[in-house]
Amino acid sequence: MGIFVFLPLVLPLTTWPIARLAERCLHPRTATVLLTGLAAVMALCSTVCLGLLMVVGTAQLPGNPLPDGWSDPEVRESVPHHKVVGKAAIPALLAVVVACGHVVAQHWAVRRRAHRALQGLPPTEVAVLPDAEPYAYALPGGVRDRIVVSTALLGRLTARERRALFAHERSHLAARHHRHLLLVRLAARANPFLLPLRTAVAYTVERWADEEAAQAVGSRKAVARAIGRAALASRGTPAPTLAALAAPGPLPRRVAALLGPAPAVRTWPPVFTAVGLALWTAATGVLLSATFSANSALTLMRLLHAATPL
């Protein structure tokens, strides 16, 4: 395996330029799908390599339940500084598992509480809760997808702004934005170098829904006003993996984008531009990460197979 087993742990750094540029230079839909895919693949590759290092480290521990052949010198020598990095990978991988498990548990716990709060209400698309706290968010799953909004927030919006609010939340539900948000949060927990992608996707999903709402309402200014009013009043969403009109983030940038022209729909930018070069750099990083992690896994499997007596 050599030093290549470590590279997928740091190759997510190649995605930082595109994480910054995609927000400004790509259509929000394209940016969301692209960044989510990059984050998921990078996180998977780095986790695989942590698992490989943990196997090497576990094989050296006294009284381990693995076959004795797994601590063969050939296995240990395949990893540079195996005594240090092999054992260090054990708590690192455990931390990844615990952190990702916490994110998933929190996500499902919030969804269950939100659905329980809607029990007894008519099974309509929009669930209006009589609450003095202003909020609105898209709630997927259950019997059907719902838009949850409080009477306090509805009272602060005009009729056109309400239509913008509902169109925005419908876009979140139709495009399953909660899945993108959950995936990038899991990826960032698996590898902290992917945190910029999580931040970028949290912004691009809102911009995606903003543009869909502007098309549905027929006025970009109406959506911008709805965002501003909701942001001043709303307390946000019950969990970072649920999307909403006034989700935390760079709201002035969203408003400024809506007051400008609609973004051009482009699937792949020209190569000899800043965003094009950043995109190719990230794509190369993903390809190398997948190649090195797969090669390391196959190499370790061959070594373990040769070192383990039948």
C-alpha positions in Angstrom: 0.0 0.0 0.0 2.8 2.4 0.9 2.1 6.1 1.3 -0.9 5.9 -1.1 -3.1 4.6 1.7 -2.8 8.1 3.4 -3.6 10.2 0.4 -7.4 9.8 0.4 -7.3 11.3 3.9 -6.0 14.6 2.5 -7.2 14.7 -1.1 -10.4 16.4 0.0 -8.3 19.5 0.1 -8.5 19.5 -3.7 -12.3 20.3 -3.5 -11.8 23.6 -1.6 -11.5 25.8 -4.7 -14.6 24.4 -6.3 -16.5 24.6 -3.0 -15.9 28.4 -3.1 -16.4 29.0 -6.8 -19.5 26.7 -7.3 -21.6 29.0 -5.2 -21.0 31.9 -7.5 -20.3 30.5 -10.9 -22.5 27.4 -11.3 -26.3 27.1 -11.3 -27.4 26.2 -7.8 -28.9 22.9 -8.9 -25.7 21.9 -10.6 -23.6 23.0 -7.7 -25.7 21.1 -5.2 -25.5 17.8 -7.0 -21.8 18.2 -7.9 -20.7 19.1 -4.4 -22.8 16.4 -2.7 -21.3 13.8 -5.0 -17.8 15.0 -4.4 -18.3 15.0 -0.6 -19.9 11.5 -0.6 -17.1 9.9 -2.7 -14.3 11.6 -0.8 -15.7 10.7 2.6 -16.2 7.1 1.6 -12.6 6.7 0.3 -11.1 8.3 3.4 -13.2 6.1 5.7 -12.1 3.0 3.7 -8.5 3.9 4.2 -9.0 4.5 7.9 -10.5 1.1 8.1 -7.5 -0.4 6.4 -5.2 1.3 8.8 -7.3 0.1 11.7 -7.0 -3.5 10.5 -3.2 -3.2 10.6 -3.3 -1.6 14.0 -5.7 -4.1 15.5 -3.7 -7.0 14.2 -0.8 -5.8 16.4 -2.8 -5.6 19.7 -2.2 -8.5 22.2 -5.2 -10.8 22.5 -6.9 -9.5 19.3 -9.6 -11.8 17.9 -8.2 -11.6 14.4 -6.2 -14.5 12.8 -2.5 -14.5 13.9 -1.5 -14.3 10.3 -2.9 -10.8 10.1 0.0 -9.5 12.2 2.5 -10.9 9.8 5.5 -8.6 9.2 4.6 -8.3 5.5 1.3 -6.8 6.5 2.8 -4.4 8.9 5.6 -3.4 6.5 3.0 -2.5 3.9 2.1 0.6 5.9 4.8 3.3 6.7 5.1 3.9 10.4 2.6 1.2 11.0 3.0 1.1 14.8 1.9 4.7 15.1 -0.7 5.2 12.4 -2.2 1.8 12.7 -3.1 2.3 16.3 -4.1 5.9 15.8 -6.6 4.9 13.2 -8.6 2.9 15.7 -9.9 5.8 17.8 -10.1 7.9 14.6 -12.5 5.4 12.9 -14.5 5.0 16.1 -14.9 8.7 16.3 -16.1 8.8 12.7 -18.7 6.1 13.4 -19.9 7.8 16.6 -20.1 11.2 14.9 -22.0 9.9 11.9 -24.3 7.9 14.1 -25.1 11.0 16.1 -26.0 12.9 12.9 -28.3 10.2 11.7 -29.9 9.7 15.1 -30.5 13.5 15.5 -32.0 13.7 12.0 -34.5 10.9 12.6 -35.3 12.1 16.1 -36.2 15.6 14.9 -38.3 14.2 12.0 -40.2 11.9 14.4 -40.9 14.8 16.8 -42.0 17.0 14.0 -44.4 14.4 12.6 -45.8 13.7 16.1 -46.5 17.5 16.5 -48.7 17.3 13.3 -50.9 14.5 14.6 -54.5 15.4 14.6 -54.2 18.0 11.9 -55.8 17.5 8.5 -53.5 15.6 6.0 -53.0 18.6 3.8 -49.8 19.7 2.1 -49.4 22.7 4.3 -49.7 22.2 8.1 -50.3 25.5 9.9 -49.5 25.4 13.6 -51.0 28.0 15.9 -47.7 29.1 17.4 -46.5 32.6 18.5 -43.0 31.6 17.3 -42.4 32.4 13.6 -41.0 29.5 11.6 -41.5 27.4 8.4 -39.7 24.4 7.1 -40.0 21.4 4.7 -40.8 18.1 6.5 -40.2 15.0 4.3 -41.4 11.5 4.9 -44.2 10.0 6.9 -47.4 9.5 5.1 -46.7 12.4 2.9 -44.3 15.4 2.6 -45.5 18.4 4.5 -44.8 22.1 4.7 -44.9 23.2 8.3 -45.5 26.9 9.0 -46.6 28.8 12.1 -49.4 31.4 12.1 -47.0 33.9 13.5 -44.9 33.8 10.3 -47.9 33.7 8.0 -49.2 36.9 9.6 -46.0 38.7 8.7 -46.0 37.9 5.0 -48.1 39.4 2.2 -50.2 37.1 0.0 -47.5 37.1 -2.7 -44.7 36.5 -0.2 -46.7 33.5 1.2 -46.9 32.0 -2.3 -43.1 32.5 -2.5 -42.7 30.8 0.8 -44.8 27.8 -0.2 -43.1 27.5 -3.6 -39.7 27.6 -1.9 -40.6 24.8 0.5 -42.2 22.7 -2.3 -38.9 22.9 -4.2 -37.1 21.6 -1.1 -39.4 18.6 -0.9 -39.5 17.9 -4.7 -35.7 17.9 -5.0 -35.2 16.0 -1.7 -32.8 18.6 -0.4 -32.8 17.0 3.0 -30.8 14.1 1.5 -28.1 16.4 0.2 -27.9 18.2 3.5 -27.7 14.9 5.4 -25.0 13.4 3.0 -22.7 16.4 3.3 -23.1 16.6 7.1 -22.1 12.9 7.3 -19.2 13.5 4.9 -17.9 16.4 7.0 -18.1 14.2 10.1 -16.2 11.5 8.3 -13.5 13.9 7.1 -13.2 17.5 8.5 -11.5 18.6 5.3 -14.9 18.4 3.7 -16.4 21.1 5.9 -16.3 23.7 3.1 -18.5 21.5 1.0 -21.1 21.1 3.8 -21.2 24.9 4.1 -21.5 25.4 0.3 -24.3 22.8 -0.1 -26.2 24.4 2.8 -26.2 27.6 0.7 -26.7 26.1 -2.8 -29.8 24.2 -1.8 -31.4 27.4 -0.6 -30.4 29.2 -3.8 -31.8 26.3 -5.8 -35.2 26.6 -4.0 -35.0 30.4 -4.4 -34.8 30.2 -8.1 -37.6 27.6 -8.3 -39.8 29.9 -6.2 -39.0 32.9 -8.4 -40.1 31.0 -11.5 -43.3 29.8 -9.7 -44.2 33.2 -8.4 -43.0 35.1 -11.4 -41.1 37.7 -9.4 -37.6 37.5 -8.1 -38.1 40.6 -5.9 -41.1 39.0 -4.2 -39.0 36.0 -3.2 -36.2 38.3 -2.0 -38.7 40.2 0.2 -40.1 37.0 1.5 -36.6 35.8 2.5 -35.8 39.1 4.2 -39.0 39.1 6.2 -38.8 35.5 7.2 -35.1 35.9 8.2 -35.9 38.8 10.5 -38.6 36.9 12.2 -37.9 33.2 11.9 -35.9 31.0 14.4 -34.8 28.7 11.5 -35.3 25.0 11.3 -35.3 22.3 14.0 -32.3 20.5 12.5 -29.6 21.5 10.0 -30.7 18.6 7.7 -34.2 20.1 7.2 -34.4 23.0 4.7 -36.3 26.2 5.0 -36.8 29.6 3.5 -34.9 31.4 6.4 -32.3 28.8 7.0 -29.1 30.1 8.7 -26.5 31.2 6.2 -25.4 34.1 4.0 -28.9 35.6 3.5 -27.6 38.9 2.1 -26.0 37.0 -0.7 -29.2 35.1 -1.5 -31.1 38.4 -1.6 -28.5 40.0 -3.8 -28.6 37.0 -6.2 -32.4 37.3 -6.5 -32.1 41.0 -7.2 -29.8 40.2 -10.1 -30.4 38.2 -13.3 -31.2 34.5 -13.2 -28.2 32.2 -13.2 -27.4 30.5 -16.5 -28.1 26.7 -16.7 -24.7 25.1 -17.4 -23.7 21.5 -16.7 -19.9 21.9 -17.2 -18.0 25.2 -17.3 -15.3 26.0 -19.8 -11.9 24.4 -18.9 -9.8 27.5 -19.0 -11.7 29.5 -16.4 -11.2 29.6 -12.6 -14.3 27.5 -12.0 -13.4 25.1 -14.8 -9.9 24.5 -13.4 -11.2 24.1 -9.9 -13.8 21.6 -11.1 -11.1 19.5 -12.9 -8.9 19.7 -9.9 -11.7 18.3 -7.7 -12.5 15.6 -10.2 -8.9 14.6 -10.4 -8.8 14.5 -6.6 -11.8 12.3 -6.5 -10.4 9.9 -9.1 -7.1 9.6 -7.3 -8.8 9.1 -4.0 -11.0 6.3 -5.4 -8.0 4.7 -7.1 -5.7 4.8 -4.1 -8.4 3.5 -1.7 -9.4 0.7 -4.0 -5.7 -0.2 -4.7 -4.9 -0.2 -1.0 -7.9 -2.4 -0.1 -7.0 -4.9 -2.8 -3.4 -4.9 -1.8 -4.2 -5.5 1.9 -6.7 -8.3 1.0 -4.0 -10.1 -1.0 -1.5 -9.7 1.8 -3.9 -11.0 4.4 -5.0 -13.9 2.2 -1.3 -14.8 1.7 -0.5 -14.4 5.4 -3.5 -16.3 6.8 -3.3 -20.0 6.7 -6.2 -21.9 5.3 
